[in-house]
Amino acid sequence: MDVIKVITEEVPQIIVTGIVGPQGPGVQWRGAWDSETEYAPNDVVGYMGKTWITEEGCIGKEPGVDPEWELFMDVGDIDGGSL
């Protein structure tokens, strides 16, 4: 592990770098959730102001209700929900 100390005029920062891990599978943005669309693993949808990801893939399963979907990001998580 390398430690790099960067000093700026405003705030000193310490940056820690390490070994880069393997590339993950990535995600696929599918737009607004649709009950008739078949979703594959790692598909991400928007529904009820939040984004959801499925690890298993599914069809007709509602984000936030059915366990096939996990919360990926809530708009409130970014900048106090101002987006």
C-alpha positions in Angstrom: 0.0 0.0 0.0 1.3 3.4 -0.9 0.5 6.6 1.1 0.7 9.9 -0.7 0.4 13.1 1.2 -0.9 16.0 -0.9 -0.8 19.5 0.6 -2.9 22.1 -1.0 -3.3 25.7 0.0 -6.7 25.0 1.5 -6.7 21.5 3.1 -4.0 18.9 3.4 -5.2 15.5 2.1 -3.9 12.0 2.6 -4.6 9.6 -0.3 -4.2 5.9 0.4 -3.8 3.7 -2.7 -3.7 -0.1 -2.8 -4.0 -3.0 -5.2 -6.7 -2.7 -7.7 -9.2 -5.5 -7.5 -10.9 -7.4 -10.3 -13.5 -5.6 -12.5 -17.1 -6.2 -11.2 -19.9 -7.3 -13.5 -21.3 -3.7 -14.0 -24.9 -2.7 -14.1 -27.4 -2.0 -16.9 -29.8 0.9 -16.6 -33.2 -0.2 -17.9 -35.2 3.0 -17.3 -38.5 3.1 -15.5 -39.7 -0.2 -14.0 -42.3 -2.0 -16.1 -44.2 -5.0 -14.7 -44.2 -6.7 -18.1 -40.4 -6.4 -18.8 -38.1 -9.3 -18.1 -35.0 -8.1 -16.1 -31.6 -9.8 -16.0 -29.2 -9.9 -13.1 -27.6 -6.5 -12.4 -30.4 -4.6 -14.2 -31.2 -1.2 -12.5 -34.6 0.5 -12.8 -36.2 3.6 -11.5 -39.4 3.2 -9.4 -41.2 5.5 -6.9 -38.3 8.0 -6.9 -35.6 5.5 -6.1 -33.4 3.2 -8.1 -33.4 -0.6 -7.6 -31.1 -3.4 -8.7 -31.9 -7.1 -9.2 -29.3 -9.8 -8.6 -31.3 -12.7 -9.8 -33.4 -11.3 -12.7 -37.1 -11.3 -12.6 -40.4 -10.4 -14.4 -43.5 -8.9 -12.8 -41.8 -8.5 -9.4 -42.3 -5.0 -7.9 -39.3 -3.1 -6.6 -39.6 -2.3 -2.9 -42.2 -5.1 -2.4 -40.6 -8.3 -3.8 -37.2 -9.5 -2.5 -35.8 -9.9 -6.0 -35.1 -6.1 -5.9 -32.6 -4.3 -3.6 -32.4 -0.6 -3.1 -29.6 0.7 -5.3 -29.8 4.4 -4.5 -32.4 6.8 -3.1 -32.4 10.4 -4.5 -32.4 11.6 -0.9 -28.9 10.0 -0.6 -27.5 12.6 -2.9 -27.1 16.3 -1.9 -30.0 16.1 0.6 -32.5 15.0 -2.1 -32.1 18.2 -4.2 -31.7 16.3 -7.5 
